[in-house]
Amino acid sequence: RSTPGDDALRGVCFCDALFRERYEGWCVLGRGPWATVVRTRSRDLGHDIALKVFVNLDPEMLARARYEVRAVQALASPYLVHIYSMFDRGTIAWFEMELVDGPDLQQVLDRLAAAGDQLPLIRAYEIALAVARCVWHAHRHGVLHRDIKPANVLLPNSGQPPAKLSDFGVVRLATLAGSTPSGAVTGTPRFASPEALAGDRVGPSHDVYGLGVTLYALFARGQLPFDVPTEASVPSLRRLQLATRPRPIRALEPAVDARVERLLMRTLDPNPRLRPPVWKLVLSLERAHARRADSAEVPRRPTSTRR
């Protein structure tokens, strides 16, 4: 639903000659603290795309957005939302992104929970593999996502690929000097690692933790490892992480592969050094998916014909 703020932003954008020349149409897809994501039609490309629009960015945030674009553009993976070009027009800045037609994982999990239903396990493995492969690929190229959560996992209606990881909104090159203010929480608190909640610098193990919480929710019918009240403070979240042992996934979904469960539970370790690298999770998911696919194929007996 459109808000007065959306209408005002649309007016600012279409007052810009370049914006008006490149795009037609406007539909708000999402809003965040720094940017608004809209759907529009690119006159150059001849099809709909998504734009992430920023207003009155200070120089530091503009530099951060440029790093985001360059980092993601350097990654060639079918499992991430691609970024095309970035434009800086003073009052407004934006970058063009691939438009994914389909819901995000959080929306799907919420809908299934409301209906008392769940994703087929083979489908859950496919989604988990796509996201884990994307994170593995990014880490191999020195890029951190820093805000992995179900709302950032898009599920194309076509099913090809099964999932795409979006919104590298707080991404940076792992070797780049930190741009997150000291003491600020990196990412979304309910999916952030204990070290992020403590305001410390984060590394690949922070992504491993967010991936673990996201895949836990995927396999556990939308439930999180900890019973976290929506209004929980950051200190109480961190206390839960450090003092509470997460419920085993197979207690909630017994059909999940035991080896996958063991690795996922390790991704939630409070000690970042004890979390497994993403490639181990990818290999375990690949094997579990292959076994599940094989068991789903019921061999048919040849039909005999009497002559």
Secondary structure, DSSP 4 states (H G I P E B T S, - for coil): ---HHHHHHHHHHHTSHHHHHHEEEEEEEEE-SS-EEEEEEETTTTEEEEEEEEES--HHHHHHHHHHHHHHHT---TTB--EEEEEE-SSEEEEEE----S-BHHHHHHHHHHHT----HHHHHHHHHHHHHHHHHHHHTTEE-----GGGEE--TT-SSS-EE---TT-EETTSPP-SPTTPPPS-GGGS-HHHHTT----HHHHHHHHHHHHHHHHTTT--SS---TT--HHHHHHHHHH-PPPPHHHH-TTS-HHHHHHHHHHT-SSGGGSPPHHHHHHHHHHHHHHHHHHH-PPPPPPP---
